[in-house]
Amino acid sequence: MTEDTLATILAWPMWFFLAWQLPRWWRMPPPGPRVPRSFSALVRAFPAGALAFLVLIPPVFVHELVAEDSPVWIVCRGLIAVGGLAAITVIPAVILFNRPSFIVAPALRALPGLLTERRG
């Protein structure tokens, strides 16, 4: 069994699980008042992280399967780069500032970011 086969076996069930759970996470109520601030900030980032995973996994596997330097390979590499950059910038922004608001679940948009919560 190669590494690619093992990655396929592990990643695709996770992809389908996240695709199934994302709507529920999007509609979830805000965390309770006794939840630590850092946990509530991570909860706000769950939908953004799941969306990043859902967007990045298909191009990664297609990238592994097609011939190198083919047009599909180049498009997949571009999608992986753009998706990875978006994930690296958006997820910390959601955790720290609770912005951009269209990525945060509607029930959690009114909450302050982690930096604002820590300041008091």
Beta strands, then each sheet from edge to edge (+ up, - down):
end
